[in-house]
């Protein structure tokens, strides 16, 4: 069966690039904050004391921001998964109806139906 006729579950190259760019931007923004927190905790920044109220508040604020971003990423991931499940639930019965039609056509020896049936048979439970 032609590759153009198969269902592609992969993300497009354009979408992968957009996601990678967004993650790069997130890392660019967060890395300096995380580096400062790590340095403060490990006493690598001279004159900074994690127990100082102002430094502790800065670290707390950054950690809170990181948790908020993490929550947003989890919510986005959950929404993507819900959408995926929704579309799978809608597509599966249609795919099965098509599969059974192709199966019947194959049993009736319709030209080309056997190859399509065998291809589908490998990809559907």
KOLLO-802627 format. One record per residue (C-alpha): y, x, z; residue number from 1. Coordinates in pm, 1 decimal. Layout:
% KOLLO-802627
Y X Z n
Y X Z NUM
...
END
This chain:
% KOLLO-802627
Y X Z n
0.0 0.0 0.0 1
351.6 122.9 -77.4 2
548.9 269.5 211.8 3
843.8 44.1 121.7 4
636.7 -267.6 198.5 5
529.1 -161.5 547.7 6
720.4 -250.8 861.2 7
912.4 43.2 1005.2 8
930.9 44.1 1384.8 9
1139.3 363.4 1393.9 10
1512.2 376.4 1448.8 11
1714.3 461.2 1142.7 12
1843.1 816.6 1116.2 13
2195.8 679.7 1147.4 14
2117.4 501.1 1476.2 15
1934.3 805.2 1614.8 16
2242.1 1016.5 1535.4 17
2470.9 763.5 1707.5 18
2252.0 766.7 2020.3 19
2237.4 1146.7 2021.4 20
2617.1 1165.3 1986.1 21
2663.2 920.3 2274.0 22
2426.8 1121.9 2494.9 23
2606.9 1444.8 2399.0 24
2939.4 1284.6 2494.5 25
2793.3 1162.9 2824.9 26
2660.6 1511.9 2898.5 27
2997.1 1664.4 2803.7 28
3172.6 1437.0 3054.1 29
2915.1 1457.2 3334.5 30
2809.0 1823.2 3319.3 31
3128.1 1966.4 3474.6 32
3110.8 1711.7 3758.0 33
2744.8 1787.4 3825.4 34
2811.3 2162.4 3809.0 35
3088.1 2132.9 4070.5 36
2866.6 1922.3 4298.3 37
2581.8 2173.1 4263.6 38
2816.4 2465.7 4329.6 39
2969.1 2298.0 4634.2 40
2628.1 2212.5 4779.0 41
2503.7 2569.3 4722.4 42
2822.6 2722.7 4870.3 43
2895.3 2895.4 4538.4 44
3260.0 2792.9 4530.2 45
3453.0 3012.4 4771.7 46
3681.6 2825.7 5007.6 47
3516.7 2487.9 4942.8 48
3332.1 2336.8 5232.1 49
3120.0 2030.2 5163.1 50
3196.6 1912.3 5515.1 51
3568.3 1895.8 5441.0 52
3665.0 1533.4 5414.3 53
3846.7 1568.0 5079.5 54
3563.0 1763.7 4913.0 55
3301.6 1524.8 5049.9 56
3499.1 1226.7 4918.0 57
3524.6 1389.5 4574.1 58
3149.5 1449.9 4567.1 59
3081.6 1094.8 4687.8 60
3310.0 949.4 4420.9 61
3137.3 1146.3 4145.1 62
2791.4 1047.4 4270.6 63
2902.5 683.1 4276.5 64
3021.0 712.5 3915.9 65
2688.9 868.4 3816.1 66
2500.6 579.6 3980.6 67
2720.4 326.0 3798.9 68
2646.2 493.8 3465.2 69
2276.7 499.6 3549.2 70
2286.5 125.9 3629.8 71
2462.3 54.0 3298.8 72
2202.9 259.4 3110.1 73
1921.5 69.4 3283.6 74
2085.1 -265.7 3199.9 75
2126.4 -161.4 2836.4 76
1766.3 -44.1 2822.2 77
1652.7 -374.8 2973.3 78
1856.1 -572.4 2717.3 79
1709.1 -368.6 2430.8 80
1359.2 -429.6 2564.9 81
1426.6 -803.5 2603.8 82
1553.3 -821.9 2245.4 83
1247.7 -630.9 2126.0 84
1016.6 -870.8 2308.9 85
1206.4 -1170.6 2171.4 86
1178.4 -1055.9 1811.7 87
816.2 -953.3 1853.0 88
734.9 -1297.2 1992.2 89
898.8 -1457.5 1687.7 90
750.9 -1218.4 1431.5 91
391.1 -1207.9 1555.1 92
291.8 -1567.9 1463.8 93
450.7 -1527.7 1119.0 94
270.2 -1195.8 1066.6 95
-60.4 -1353.1 1171.2 96
-11.1 -1646.6 932.8 97
60.8 -1402.4 650.5 98
-240.7 -1191.4 752.4 99
-471.3 -1494.3 740.0 100
-329.1 -1593.6 400.6 101
-396.6 -1244.2 265.9 102
-741.9 -1249.5 426.5 103
-820.5 -1578.7 252.5 104
-685.6 -1444.8 -77.7 105
-903.7 -1138.0 -34.2 106
-1211.5 -1355.0 22.3 107
-1120.5 -1543.5 -297.7 108
-1103.0 -1208.3 -484.1 109
-735.0 -1240.1 -576.1 110
-635.6 -912.1 -749.0 111
-466.3 -667.9 -507.6 112
-525.4 -885.0 -200.4 113
-812.1 -669.0 -70.7 114
-590.1 -357.5 -39.6 115
-316.2 -553.0 136.9 116
-573.1 -710.2 369.6 117
-725.6 -371.1 458.1 118
-379.6 -226.2 526.1 119
-286.9 -517.3 753.4 120
-625.6 -508.7 924.1 121
-557.7 -150.6 1036.1 122
-218.5 -240.9 1184.7 123
-282.8 -577.3 1350.6 124
-501.2 -637.2 1654.1 125
END
